[in-house]
């Protein structure tokens, strides 16, 4: 999850929480509906201002895969003779 998606998700979560408190929403079904409605509005707002909705953002590569690749490259570099001129 990239910073753009994290920010949108945090905004959605905080606004949902405040709406549930402000509107005194009770019950799981009503809370879930509120989460859905706020999320829909956040996605629409992102699209209205020309942004990419979170579900369409590219998936970031797993950090552990990147770390393994870096270690592999480092090993290869250590094995490769280098000539200094």
N, CA, C and O atoms as CSV, one atom per row, in Angstrom:
chain,resi,resn,atom,element,x,y,z
A,1,UNK,N,N,0.856,-1.164,0.000
A,1,UNK,CA,C,0.000,0.000,0.000
A,1,UNK,C,C,0.903,1.229,0.000
A,1,UNK,O,O,1.742,1.388,0.887
A,2,UNK,N,N,0.732,2.089,-0.989
A,2,UNK,CA,C,1.536,3.294,-1.096
A,2,UNK,C,C,0.978,4.420,-0.243
A,2,UNK,O,O,-0.090,4.291,0.354
A,3,UNK,N,N,1.711,5.525,-0.193
A,3,UNK,CA,C,1.308,6.642,0.657
A,3,UNK,C,C,-0.017,7.264,0.224
A,3,UNK,O,O,-0.791,7.711,1.071
A,4,UNK,N,N,-0.287,7.299,-1.069
A,4,UNK,CA,C,-1.555,7.864,-1.547
A,4,UNK,C,C,-2.729,7.032,-1.064
A,4,UNK,O,O,-3.730,7.566,-0.587
A,5,UNK,N,N,-2.597,5.720,-1.193
A,5,UNK,CA,C,-3.676,4.830,-0.757
A,5,UNK,C,C,-3.829,4.864,0.759
A,5,UNK,O,O,-4.949,4.846,1.269
A,6,UNK,N,N,-2.705,4.915,1.485
A,6,UNK,CA,C,-2.773,4.998,2.941
A,6,UNK,C,C,-3.473,6.275,3.390
A,6,UNK,O,O,-4.295,6.251,4.306
A,7,UNK,N,N,-3.146,7.383,2.743
A,7,UNK,CA,C,-3.764,8.661,3.103
A,7,UNK,C,C,-5.263,8.642,2.838
A,7,UNK,O,O,-6.045,9.110,3.666
A,8,UNK,N,N,-5.668,8.108,1.699
A,8,UNK,CA,C,-7.099,8.025,1.376
A,8,UNK,C,C,-7.821,7.125,2.366
A,8,UNK,O,O,-8.931,7.433,2.799
A,9,UNK,N,N,-7.190,6.017,2.723
A,9,UNK,CA,C,-7.802,5.082,3.657
A,9,UNK,C,C,-7.930,5.697,5.050
A,9,UNK,O,O,-8.956,5.535,5.710
A,10,UNK,N,N,-6.893,6.398,5.495
A,10,UNK,CA,C,-6.943,7.058,6.801
A,10,UNK,C,C,-8.015,8.137,6.817
A,10,UNK,O,O,-8.759,8.259,7.789
A,11,UNK,N,N,-8.098,8.921,5.747
A,11,UNK,CA,C,-9.128,9.955,5.650
A,11,UNK,C,C,-10.520,9.334,5.725
A,11,UNK,O,O,-11.387,9.821,6.452
A,12,UNK,N,N,-10.729,8.253,4.969
A,12,UNK,CA,C,-12.022,7.565,4.981
A,12,UNK,C,C,-12.352,7.057,6.383
A,12,UNK,O,O,-13.477,7.214,6.858
A,13,UNK,N,N,-11.372,6.452,7.038
A,13,UNK,CA,C,-11.600,5.880,8.366
A,13,UNK,C,C,-11.923,6.956,9.400
A,13,UNK,O,O,-12.835,6.788,10.208
A,14,UNK,N,N,-11.172,8.063,9.374
A,14,UNK,CA,C,-11.425,9.116,10.363
A,14,UNK,C,C,-12.767,9.793,10.126
A,14,UNK,O,O,-13.478,10.112,11.079
A,15,UNK,N,N,-13.117,10.013,8.869
A,15,UNK,CA,C,-14.400,10.649,8.573
A,15,UNK,C,C,-15.569,9.731,8.914
A,15,UNK,O,O,-16.617,10.191,9.367
A,16,UNK,N,N,-15.385,8.440,8.696
A,16,UNK,CA,C,-16.428,7.474,9.053
A,16,UNK,C,C,-16.629,7.453,10.559
A,16,UNK,O,O,-17.761,7.472,11.044
A,17,UNK,N,N,-15.525,7.414,11.297
A,17,UNK,CA,C,-15.610,7.392,12.760
A,17,UNK,C,C,-16.365,8.617,13.280
A,17,UNK,O,O,-17.251,8.492,14.125
A,18,UNK,N,N,-16.015,9.787,12.776
A,18,UNK,CA,C,-16.682,11.018,13.229
A,18,UNK,C,C,-18.157,11.026,12.846
A,18,UNK,O,O,-18.992,11.485,13.626
A,19,UNK,N,N,-18.488,10.529,11.666
A,19,UNK,CA,C,-19.890,10.487,11.234
A,19,UNK,C,C,-20.696,9.541,12.120
A,19,UNK,O,O,-21.830,9.849,12.487
A,20,UNK,N,N,-20.119,8.400,12.461
A,20,UNK,CA,C,-20.806,7.448,13.341
A,20,UNK,C,C,-21.067,8.088,14.703
A,20,UNK,O,O,-22.147,7.930,15.271
A,21,UNK,N,N,-20.076,8.811,15.225
A,21,UNK,CA,C,-20.247,9.489,16.517
A,21,UNK,C,C,-21.261,10.626,16.412
A,21,UNK,O,O,-22.171,10.731,17.234
A,22,UNK,N,N,-21.102,11.469,15.408
A,22,UNK,CA,C,-21.953,12.648,15.243
A,22,UNK,C,C,-23.412,12.268,15.018
A,22,UNK,O,O,-24.317,12.884,15.581
A,23,UNK,N,N,-23.634,11.244,14.187
A,23,UNK,CA,C,-25.004,10.839,13.854
A,23,UNK,C,C,-25.559,9.787,14.808
A,23,UNK,O,O,-26.675,9.296,14.636
A,24,UNK,N,N,-24.748,9.449,15.828
A,24,UNK,CA,C,-25.157,8.460,16.839
A,24,UNK,C,C,-25.649,7.162,16.196
A,24,UNK,O,O,-26.716,6.645,16.529
A,25,UNK,N,N,-24.847,6.659,15.276
A,25,UNK,CA,C,-25.191,5.428,14.557
A,25,UNK,C,C,-24.949,4.235,15.475
A,25,UNK,O,O,-23.890,4.111,16.092
A,26,UNK,N,N,-25.946,3.365,15.553
A,26,UNK,CA,C,-25.881,2.193,16.424
A,26,UNK,C,C,-26.113,0.944,15.582
A,26,UNK,O,O,-26.960,0.925,14.689
A,27,UNK,N,N,-25.345,-0.093,15.885
A,27,UNK,CA,C,-25.526,-1.374,15.210
A,27,UNK,C,C,-24.513,-1.591,14.107
A,27,UNK,O,O,-24.077,-0.662,13.426
A,28,UNK,N,N,-24.156,-2.854,13.959
A,28,UNK,CA,C,-23.138,-3.226,12.978
A,28,UNK,C,C,-23.581,-2.937,11.549
A,28,UNK,O,O,-22.797,-2.429,10.747
A,29,UNK,N,N,-24.820,-3.255,11.228
A,29,UNK,CA,C,-25.304,-3.057,9.854
A,29,UNK,C,C,-25.265,-1.577,9.468
A,29,UNK,O,O,-24.836,-1.232,8.368
A,30,UNK,N,N,-25.711,-0.711,10.370
A,30,UNK,CA,C,-25.698,0.733,10.081
A,30,UNK,C,C,-24.269,1.272,10.003
A,30,UNK,O,O,-23.967,2.123,9.167
A,31,UNK,N,N,-23.394,0.771,10.878
A,31,UNK,CA,C,-21.987,1.200,10.841
A,31,UNK,C,C,-21.337,0.764,9.530
A,31,UNK,O,O,-20.602,1.533,8.911
A,32,UNK,N,N,-21.611,-0.471,9.108
A,32,UNK,CA,C,-21.066,-0.955,7.834
A,32,UNK,C,C,-21.568,-0.125,6.661
A,32,UNK,O,O,-20.805,0.193,5.748
A,33,UNK,N,N,-22.839,0.223,6.685
A,33,UNK,CA,C,-23.416,1.056,5.621
A,33,UNK,C,C,-22.734,2.424,5.599
A,33,UNK,O,O,-22.441,2.964,4.532
A,34,UNK,N,N,-22.489,2.969,6.774
A,34,UNK,CA,C,-21.818,4.264,6.866
A,34,UNK,C,C,-20.408,4.174,6.296
A,34,UNK,O,O,-19.986,5.053,5.545
A,35,UNK,N,N,-19.673,3.112,6.649
A,35,UNK,CA,C,-18.327,2.906,6.097
A,35,UNK,C,C,-18.381,2.854,4.574
A,35,UNK,O,O,-17.564,3.478,3.897
A,36,UNK,N,N,-19.330,2.120,4.045
A,36,UNK,CA,C,-19.474,1.985,2.591
A,36,UNK,C,C,-19.783,3.338,1.953
A,36,UNK,O,O,-19.160,3.720,0.962
A,37,UNK,N,N,-20.749,4.062,2.527
A,37,UNK,CA,C,-21.162,5.350,1.958
A,37,UNK,C,C,-20.027,6.370,1.970
A,37,UNK,O,O,-19.805,7.070,0.982
A,38,UNK,N,N,-19.311,6.453,3.089
A,38,UNK,CA,C,-18.197,7.405,3.179
A,38,UNK,C,C,-17.094,7.006,2.192
A,38,UNK,O,O,-16.527,7.863,1.514
A,39,UNK,N,N,-16.795,5.712,2.114
A,39,UNK,CA,C,-15.778,5.236,1.172
A,39,UNK,C,C,-16.136,5.574,-0.262
A,39,UNK,O,O,-15.277,5.970,-1.049
A,40,UNK,N,N,-17.401,5.419,-0.596
A,40,UNK,CA,C,-17.876,5.738,-1.950
A,40,UNK,C,C,-17.680,7.224,-2.253
A,40,UNK,O,O,-17.261,7.593,-3.350
A,41,UNK,N,N,-17.989,8.073,-1.265
A,41,UNK,CA,C,-17.820,9.522,-1.465
A,41,UNK,C,C,-16.347,9.903,-1.577
A,41,UNK,O,O,-15.987,10.771,-2.372
A,42,UNK,N,N,-15.500,9.259,-0.786
A,42,UNK,CA,C,-14.062,9.540,-0.866
A,42,UNK,C,C,-13.534,9.154,-2.246
A,42,UNK,O,O,-12.805,9.926,-2.868
A,43,UNK,N,N,-13.898,7.965,-2.728
A,43,UNK,CA,C,-13.460,7.539,-4.068
A,43,UNK,C,C,-13.967,8.499,-5.138
A,43,UNK,O,O,-13.232,8.842,-6.064
A,44,UNK,N,N,-15.221,8.934,-5.015
A,44,UNK,CA,C,-15.787,9.858,-5.997
A,44,UNK,C,C,-15.049,11.195,-5.977
A,44,UNK,O,O,-14.772,11.774,-7.028
A,45,UNK,N,N,-14.732,11.679,-4.779
A,45,UNK,CA,C,-14.002,12.943,-4.658
A,45,UNK,C,C,-12.621,12.829,-5.293
A,45,UNK,O,O,-12.182,13.740,-5.994
A,46,UNK,N,N,-11.943,11.724,-5.053
A,46,UNK,CA,C,-10.625,11.506,-5.654
A,46,UNK,C,C,-10.732,11.561,-7.174
A,46,UNK,O,O,-9.907,12.191,-7.835
A,47,UNK,N,N,-11.744,10.905,-7.725
A,47,UNK,CA,C,-11.937,10.908,-9.177
A,47,UNK,C,C,-12.311,12.305,-9.679
A,47,UNK,O,O,-11.848,12.724,-10.740
A,48,UNK,N,N,-13.139,13.022,-8.932
A,48,UNK,CA,C,-13.572,14.360,-9.344
A,48,UNK,C,C,-12.404,15.333,-9.476
A,48,UNK,O,O,-12.427,16.222,-10.327
A,49,UNK,N,N,-11.383,15.166,-8.633
A,49,UNK,CA,C,-10.242,16.080,-8.700
A,49,UNK,C,C,-9.121,15.539,-9.592
A,49,UNK,O,O,-8.024,16.095,-9.638
A,50,UNK,N,N,-9.417,14.452,-10.295
A,50,UNK,CA,C,-8.468,13.927,-11.271
A,50,UNK,C,C,-7.499,12.892,-10.741
A,50,UNK,O,O,-6.552,12.516,-11.432
A,51,UNK,N,N,-7.723,12.425,-9.523
A,51,UNK,CA,C,-6.841,11.410,-8.949
A,51,UNK,C,C,-7.267,10.002,-9.329
A,51,UNK,O,O,-8.287,9.798,-9.988
A,52,UNK,N,N,-6.478,9.053,-8.908
A,52,UNK,CA,C,-6.755,7.642,-9.157
A,52,UNK,C,C,-7.371,7.044,-7.903
A,52,UNK,O,O,-6.791,7.149,-6.822
A,53,UNK,N,N,-8.542,6.414,-8.028
A,53,UNK,CA,C,-9.144,5.805,-6.839
A,53,UNK,C,C,-8.252,4.684,-6.301
A,53,UNK,O,O,-7.549,4.030,-7.072
A,54,UNK,N,N,-8.277,4.460,-4.986
A,54,UNK,CA,C,-7.372,3.483,-4.374
A,54,UNK,C,C,-7.389,2.106,-5.031
A,54,UNK,O,O,-6.340,1.475,-5.165
A,55,UNK,N,N,-8.560,1.636,-5.441
A,55,UNK,CA,C,-8.629,0.295,-6.014
A,55,UNK,C,C,-7.955,0.205,-7.381
A,55,UNK,O,O,-7.729,-0.895,-7.884
A,56,UNK,N,N,-7.630,1.351,-7.989
A,56,UNK,CA,C,-6.969,1.351,-9.295
A,56,UNK,C,C,-5.481,1.690,-9.213
A,56,UNK,O,O,-4.798,1.719,-10.237
A,57,UNK,N,N,-4.972,1.945,-8.010
A,57,UNK,CA,C,-3.552,2.231,-7.850
A,57,UNK,C,C,-2.748,0.951,-8.055
A,57,UNK,O,O,-3.224,-0.137,-7.730
A,58,UNK,N,N,-1.535,1.072,-8.593
A,58,UNK,CA,C,-0.729,-0.136,-8.800
A,58,UNK,C,C,-0.348,-0.770,-7.466
A,58,UNK,O,O,-0.125,-0.079,-6.472
A,59,UNK,N,N,-0.279,-2.083,-7.467
A,59,UNK,CA,C,0.113,-2.812,-6.267
A,59,UNK,C,C,1.624,-2.715,-6.132
A,59,UNK,O,O,2.364,-2.966,-7.083
A,60,UNK,N,N,2.068,-2.348,-4.939
A,60,UNK,CA,C,3.500,-2.250,-4.707
A,60,UNK,C,C,4.074,-3.638,-4.470
A,60,UNK,O,O,3.400,-4.521,-3.940
A,61,UNK,N,N,5.316,-3.815,-4.866
A,61,UNK,CA,C,5.963,-5.114,-4.698
A,61,UNK,C,C,6.238,-5.360,-3.216
A,61,UNK,O,O,6.517,-4.428,-2.461
A,62,UNK,N,N,6.158,-6.604,-2.820
A,62,UNK,CA,C,6.391,-7.004,-1.442
A,62,UNK,C,C,7.817,-6.631,-1.028
A,62,UNK,O,O,8.767,-6.907,-1.762
A,63,UNK,N,N,7.969,-6.012,0.135
A,63,UNK,CA,C,9.266,-5.550,0.617
A,63,UNK,C,C,10.247,-6.711,0.765
A,63,UNK,O,O,11.426,-6.567,0.441
A,64,UNK,N,N,9.776,-7.852,1.247
A,64,UNK,CA,C,10.688,-8.986,1.438
A,64,UNK,C,C,11.269,-9.458,0.106
A,64,UNK,O,O,12.423,-9.884,0.053
A,65,UNK,N,N,10.486,-9.387,-0.964
A,65,UNK,CA,C,10.995,-9.764,-2.284
A,65,UNK,C,C,12.091,-8.796,-2.730
A,65,UNK,O,O,13.098,-9.206,-3.308
A,66,UNK,N,N,11.886,-7.532,-2.461
A,66,UNK,CA,C,12.877,-6.521,-2.835
A,66,UNK,C,C,14.157,-6.731,-2.037
A,66,UNK,O,O,15.254,-6.639,-2.588
A,67,UNK,N,N,14.023,-7.017,-0.731
A,67,UNK,CA,C,15.196,-7.252,0.105
A,67,UNK,C,C,15.991,-8.458,-0.391
A,67,UNK,O,O,17.221,-8.416,-0.416
A,68,UNK,N,N,15.306,-9.526,-0.785
A,68,UNK,CA,C,15.986,-10.710,-1.318
A,68,UNK,C,C,16.729,-10.368,-2.604
A,68,UNK,O,O,17.856,-10.816,-2.816
A,69,UNK,N,N,16.096,-9.576,-3.457
A,69,UNK,CA,C,16.730,-9.191,-4.720
A,69,UNK,C,C,17.985,-8.361,-4.463
A,69,UNK,O,O,19.002,-8.548,-5.131
A,70,UNK,N,N,17.915,-7.450,-3.502
A,70,UNK,CA,C,19.072,-6.612,-3.168
A,70,UNK,C,C,20.217,-7.483,-2.655
A,70,UNK,O,O,21.367,-7.301,-3.055
A,71,UNK,N,N,19.901,-8.433,-1.768
A,71,UNK,CA,C,20.943,-9.328,-1.245
A,71,UNK,C,C,21.573,-10.144,-2.360
A,71,UNK,O,O,22.788,-10.343,-2.381
A,72,UNK,N,N,20.757,-10.613,-3.280
A,72,UNK,CA,C,21.264,-11.397,-4.406
A,72,UNK,C,C,22.215,-10.567,-5.260
A,72,UNK,O,O,23.272,-11.048,-5.667
A,73,UNK,N,N,21.844,-9.347,-5.523
A,73,UNK,CA,C,22.693,-8.451,-6.328
A,73,UNK,C,C,23.989,-8.148,-5.586
A,73,UNK,O,O,25.062,-8.114,-6.190
A,74,UNK,N,N,23.888,-7.927,-4.270
A,74,UNK,CA,C,25.091,-7.655,-3.482
A,74,UNK,C,C,26.057,-8.838,-3.535
A,74,UNK,O,O,27.266,-8.645,-3.659
A,75,UNK,N,N,25.530,-10.058,-3.442
A,75,UNK,CA,C,26.382,-11.252,-3.533
A,75,UNK,C,C,27.069,-11.321,-4.889
A,75,UNK,O,O,28.259,-11.625,-4.974
A,76,UNK,N,N,26.315,-11.039,-5.950
A,76,UNK,CA,C,26.886,-11.073,-7.296
A,76,UNK,C,C,27.984,-10.027,-7.445
A,76,UNK,O,O,29.009,-10.281,-8.077
A,77,UNK,N,N,27.769,-8.860,-6.866
A,77,UNK,CA,C,28.773,-7.797,-6.958
A,77,UNK,C,C,30.052,-8.176,-6.224
A,77,UNK,O,O,31.150,-7.848,-6.675
A,78,UNK,N,N,29.916,-8.865,-5.094
A,78,UNK,CA,C,31.099,-9.287,-4.339
A,78,UNK,C,C,31.910,-10.316,-5.119
A,78,UNK,O,O,33.136,-10.351,-5.012
A,79,UNK,N,N,31.239,-11.148,-5.897
A,79,UNK,CA,C,31.906,-12.191,-6.681
A,79,UNK,C,C,32.544,-11.634,-7.951
A,79,UNK,O,O,33.472,-12.233,-8.495
A,80,UNK,N,N,32.059,-10.511,-8.417
A,80,UNK,CA,C,32.533,-9.941,-9.673
A,80,UNK,C,C,33.823,-9.176,-9.434
A,80,UNK,O,O,33.866,-8.251,-8.622
A,81,UNK,N,N,34.894,-9.573,-10.158
A,81,UNK,CA,C,36.144,-8.821,-10.005
A,81,UNK,C,C,35.992,-7.435,-10.634
A,81,UNK,O,O,35.427,-7.280,-11.716
A,82,UNK,N,N,36.496,-6.472,-9.946
A,82,UNK,CA,C,36.417,-5.127,-10.524
A,82,UNK,C,C,37.828,-4.616,-10.758
A,82,UNK,O,O,38.727,-4.823,-9.943
A,83,UNK,N,N,37.996,-3.967,-11.848
A,83,UNK,CA,C,39.305,-3.401,-12.161
A,83,UNK,C,C,39.243,-1.911,-11.917
A,83,UNK,O,O,38.317,-1.223,-12.347
A,84,UNK,N,N,40.234,-1.441,-11.228
A,84,UNK,CA,C,40.271,-0.003,-10.942
A,84,UNK,C,C,41.342,0.634,-11.816
A,84,UNK,O,O,42.464,0.137,-11.919
A,85,UNK,N,N,40.984,1.708,-12.422
A,85,UNK,CA,C,41.942,2.386,-13.297
A,85,UNK,C,C,42.276,3.742,-12.786
A,85,UNK,O,O,43.069,4.455,-13.400
